[in-house]
Amino acid sequence: MHKTRRHLRWLRWNPMFRPSHESLLIQNAEIDRLDLPRIQDDTELEALKADGSLLPIIPSESLKIESSLDPSRRYCRPWTRDFVDDISQAYYNRFHQQIQVNSAVRTVKVQRKLRRHNRNAAPADGDTASSHLAGVTVDLQRRGMTKEQIRWMEHYLFYMKALGLVEPEEERRHWCFHIMVSGHYSEWRETQDIVPMEHPDQPVPETQVAMGSGSN
């Protein structure tokens, strides 16, 4: 009976983007390419807010924030906020529901504390450190989504990953989409006239793919 239950749980959890060591390396390589610091503490965090390097995530008709998320950490890089605004609007257009941000920027101090309570959390340093430490990553809630909504999210992210614009993971412990957004997103976004992939299950026009990949 126990083996059967474990097998059924495994069958139910079959995400498109499984967390991996390789994915963490990709995320950190992009942070290094952008020459971004891993934010050590609240002093560095506040300095980055003050100079505009980190921007607040703004709730809207299409976007909400987990109420337990510390207001001081409801920030991210400008291009990451653009991505969040775009995907939440596309999701709202399709389903008339909000996407929820569960996590955004973190400090090394916060990540180390998290590691003490969650062995699966990424390290606070090294080449597989959490990309939350650079402010380029957000966690969007997956729990509560229907199969259709999850499929929509996966296809949207597959499209963005194919263009080299995001590096996503689907985390089982917290049932969220962990999404690192590349600095190339801003350049790509400037070439777009509309929010991309409102219906990401449709074929992608070759011209659109070429436009996006040209900015990489």
DOTI-330856 format. One record per residue (C-alpha): chain; z, y, x; residue number from 0. Coordinates in Angstrom, 3 decimals. Layout:
{"A" {Z Y X} NUM}
...
! end
This chain:
{"A" {0.000 0.000 0.000} 0}
{"A" {0.927 2.463 2.788} 1}
{"A" {-2.302 1.704 4.663} 2}
{"A" {-4.289 2.290 1.474} 3}
{"A" {-2.622 5.673 0.909} 4}
{"A" {-3.311 6.755 4.499} 5}
{"A" {-6.934 5.661 4.114} 6}
{"A" {-7.302 7.672 0.898} 7}
{"A" {-5.792 10.772 2.552} 8}
{"A" {-8.280 10.380 5.426} 9}
{"A" {-11.175 10.124 2.982} 10}
{"A" {-10.077 13.272 1.149} 11}
{"A" {-9.884 15.226 4.408} 12}
{"A" {-13.430 15.290 5.723} 13}
{"A" {-14.106 18.908 6.741} 14}
{"A" {-17.297 20.257 8.230} 15}
{"A" {-15.388 22.070 10.999} 16}
{"A" {-12.701 19.876 12.532} 17}
{"A" {-10.351 21.579 15.024} 18}
{"A" {-11.159 20.538 18.587} 19}
{"A" {-10.491 21.300 22.239} 20}
{"A" {-14.131 22.366 22.592} 21}
{"A" {-13.796 24.881 19.771} 22}
{"A" {-10.769 26.489 21.443} 23}
{"A" {-12.750 26.788 24.681} 24}
{"A" {-15.622 28.479 22.810} 25}
{"A" {-13.236 30.938 21.156} 26}
{"A" {-11.603 31.860 24.454} 27}
{"A" {-14.975 32.167 26.218} 28}
{"A" {-15.992 34.812 23.683} 29}
{"A" {-12.716 36.694 24.185} 30}
{"A" {-13.311 36.641 27.946} 31}
{"A" {-16.917 37.795 27.487} 32}
{"A" {-15.637 40.778 25.523} 33}
{"A" {-12.927 41.369 28.149} 34}
{"A" {-10.230 41.556 25.489} 35}
{"A" {-6.534 41.278 26.322} 36}
{"A" {-4.244 38.660 24.816} 37}
{"A" {-1.709 40.933 23.131} 38}
{"A" {1.696 40.273 24.667} 39}
{"A" {4.158 42.050 22.401} 40}
{"A" {4.663 44.671 19.699} 41}
{"A" {4.328 47.535 22.185} 42}
{"A" {0.795 46.456 23.125} 43}
{"A" {0.027 45.738 19.475} 44}
{"A" {0.989 49.234 18.357} 45}
{"A" {-0.992 50.822 21.205} 46}
{"A" {-4.153 49.002 20.091} 47}
{"A" {-3.602 50.160 16.519} 48}
{"A" {-3.101 53.736 17.696} 49}
{"A" {-6.368 53.885 19.641} 50}
{"A" {-8.401 52.222 16.857} 51}
{"A" {-9.021 48.947 18.710} 52}
{"A" {-7.335 47.171 15.804} 53}
{"A" {-7.962 48.164 12.190} 54}
{"A" {-5.971 47.365 9.046} 55}
{"A" {-7.287 44.708 6.670} 56}
{"A" {-7.561 46.467 3.317} 57}
{"A" {-6.996 44.546 0.056} 58}
{"A" {-9.718 45.068 -2.530} 59}
{"A" {-11.192 43.627 -5.707} 60}
{"A" {-12.556 40.775 -3.586} 61}
{"A" {-9.783 40.419 -0.984} 62}
{"A" {-6.027 39.845 -1.033} 63}
{"A" {-3.432 39.239 1.674} 64}
{"A" {-0.720 36.589 1.710} 65}
{"A" {2.442 38.422 0.660} 66}
{"A" {4.530 36.817 3.416} 67}
{"A" {2.238 38.066 6.203} 68}
{"A" {4.095 40.721 8.209} 69}
{"A" {2.488 44.122 7.447} 70}
{"A" {2.459 44.878 11.183} 71}
{"A" {0.100 41.939 11.700} 72}
{"A" {-2.392 42.677 8.921} 73}
{"A" {-4.832 43.975 11.536} 74}
{"A" {-7.886 42.734 13.420} 75}
{"A" {-10.843 43.911 15.503} 76}
{"A" {-13.374 46.171 13.702} 77}
{"A" {-16.143 43.536 13.671} 78}
{"A" {-13.720 40.914 12.364} 79}
{"A" {-12.763 43.231 9.526} 80}
{"A" {-16.459 43.741 8.750} 81}
{"A" {-16.873 39.969 8.553} 82}
{"A" {-13.860 39.603 6.253} 83}
{"A" {-15.177 42.349 3.971} 84}
{"A" {-18.629 40.731 3.869} 85}
{"A" {-17.543 37.152 3.178} 86}
{"A" {-14.970 38.212 0.588} 87}
{"A" {-17.569 40.302 -1.252} 88}
{"A" {-20.135 37.481 -1.185} 89}
{"A" {-17.484 35.017 -2.402} 90}
{"A" {-16.452 37.392 -5.178} 91}
{"A" {-20.072 37.884 -6.229} 92}
{"A" {-20.433 34.115 -6.530} 93}
{"A" {-17.086 33.070 -8.027} 94}
{"A" {-15.439 36.285 -9.311} 95}
{"A" {-12.295 35.385 -7.390} 96}
{"A" {-10.573 36.887 -4.367} 97}
{"A" {-10.387 35.353 -0.916} 98}
{"A" {-6.931 35.465 0.666} 99}
{"A" {-6.139 36.345 4.279} 100}
{"A" {-3.204 34.227 5.479} 101}
{"A" {-3.086 35.327 9.122} 102}
{"A" {-4.727 37.843 11.444} 103}
{"A" {-3.634 39.316 14.783} 104}
{"A" {-0.653 37.794 16.588} 105}
{"A" {1.205 38.558 19.790} 106}
{"A" {1.982 36.058 22.531} 107}
{"A" {5.637 36.384 21.563} 108}
{"A" {4.880 35.415 17.956} 109}
{"A" {2.620 32.535 19.029} 110}
{"A" {5.306 31.051 21.269} 111}
{"A" {7.768 31.178 18.390} 112}
{"A" {5.195 29.515 16.139} 113}
{"A" {4.692 26.738 18.689} 114}
{"A" {8.370 25.870 18.515} 115}
{"A" {8.016 25.100 14.805} 116}
{"A" {4.449 23.753 14.747} 117}
{"A" {3.383 21.370 17.497} 118}
{"A" {-0.235 21.636 16.350} 119}
{"A" {-0.391 25.400 16.926} 120}
{"A" {-2.624 26.537 19.793} 121}
{"A" {-0.956 27.551 23.078} 122}
{"A" {0.003 31.142 23.848} 123}
{"A" {-1.859 31.124 27.173} 124}
{"A" {-4.552 29.294 29.141} 125}
{"A" {-8.177 28.543 28.299} 126}
{"A" {-7.230 27.055 24.916} 127}
{"A" {-4.892 29.863 23.820} 128}
{"A" {-4.920 30.965 20.198} 129}
{"A" {-7.744 33.431 19.527} 130}
{"A" {-5.410 35.263 17.115} 131}
{"A" {-3.900 36.837 20.256} 132}
{"A" {-7.014 38.968 20.794} 133}
{"A" {-7.315 40.115 17.169} 134}
{"A" {-10.741 38.511 16.673} 135}
{"A" {-9.575 35.782 14.288} 136}
{"A" {-8.421 35.462 10.702} 137}
{"A" {-7.203 32.538 8.631} 138}
{"A" {-8.605 32.449 5.092} 139}
{"A" {-6.833 30.296 2.546} 140}
{"A" {-8.561 27.010 1.690} 141}
{"A" {-5.793 25.580 -0.485} 142}
{"A" {-6.568 25.946 -4.177} 143}
{"A" {-10.343 26.168 -3.759} 144}
{"A" {-12.539 23.866 -5.813} 145}
{"A" {-14.958 21.451 -4.157} 146}
{"A" {-17.783 23.848 -4.995} 147}
{"A" {-15.947 26.782 -3.417} 148}
{"A" {-15.150 24.803 -0.256} 149}
{"A" {-18.780 23.709 -0.002} 150}
{"A" {-19.879 27.345 -0.398} 151}
{"A" {-17.502 28.452 2.364} 152}
{"A" {-18.644 25.676 4.685} 153}
{"A" {-22.303 26.509 4.173} 154}
{"A" {-21.670 30.226 4.691} 155}
{"A" {-19.804 29.506 7.919} 156}
{"A" {-22.400 26.956 9.052} 157}
{"A" {-25.056 29.662 8.728} 158}
{"A" {-22.951 32.167 10.673} 159}
{"A" {-22.074 29.614 13.362} 160}
{"A" {-25.767 28.719 13.765} 161}
{"A" {-26.407 32.377 14.599} 162}
{"A" {-23.552 32.383 17.117} 163}
{"A" {-21.538 34.854 15.048} 164}
{"A" {-18.419 32.800 14.274} 165}
{"A" {-16.506 29.797 15.558} 166}
{"A" {-14.720 28.213 12.568} 167}
{"A" {-12.161 25.457 12.152} 168}
{"A" {-10.655 23.951 9.017} 169}
{"A" {-6.939 23.476 9.552} 170}
{"A" {-5.298 20.678 7.618} 171}
{"A" {-1.654 21.597 8.129} 172}
{"A" {-2.037 25.026 6.544} 173}
{"A" {-5.192 24.286 4.524} 174}
{"A" {-7.093 27.300 5.773} 175}
{"A" {-10.349 28.334 7.393} 176}
{"A" {-9.556 29.590 10.898} 177}
{"A" {-12.470 31.860 11.860} 178}
{"A" {-13.061 33.543 15.211} 179}
{"A" {-15.646 36.309 14.836} 180}
{"A" {-17.966 37.109 17.741} 181}
{"A" {-18.455 40.640 18.971} 182}
{"A" {-22.160 40.108 18.214} 183}
{"A" {-21.340 40.375 14.504} 184}
{"A" {-21.501 44.177 14.505} 185}
{"A" {-24.982 44.197 16.061} 186}
{"A" {-26.230 41.543 13.663} 187}
{"A" {-24.697 43.305 10.659} 188}
{"A" {-26.635 46.481 11.420} 189}
{"A" {-29.879 44.536 10.899} 190}
{"A" {-28.856 43.398 7.415} 191}
{"A" {-29.625 45.274 4.200} 192}
{"A" {-27.456 43.077 1.960} 193}
{"A" {-24.368 40.900 2.236} 194}
{"A" {-25.753 37.636 3.649} 195}
{"A" {-25.751 34.260 1.968} 196}
{"A" {-24.459 34.949 -1.512} 197}
{"A" {-25.928 31.509 -2.253} 198}
{"A" {-25.645 29.762 1.119} 199}
{"A" {-26.806 26.430 -0.300} 200}
{"A" {-30.313 27.882 -0.529} 201}
{"A" {-32.816 27.542 2.370} 202}
{"A" {-32.493 30.299 4.978} 203}
{"A" {-35.679 32.361 5.497} 204}
{"A" {-36.989 31.929 9.040} 205}
{"A" {-37.293 35.696 9.488} 206}
{"A" {-33.617 36.162 8.672} 207}
{"A" {-32.549 33.544 11.211} 208}
{"A" {-34.742 35.144 13.857} 209}
{"A" {-33.233 38.557 13.161} 210}
{"A" {-29.699 37.296 13.552} 211}
{"A" {-30.314 35.192 16.634} 212}
{"A" {-32.003 38.102 18.346} 213}
{"A" {-28.674 39.883 18.731} 214}
{"A" {-26.983 37.030 20.573} 215}
! end
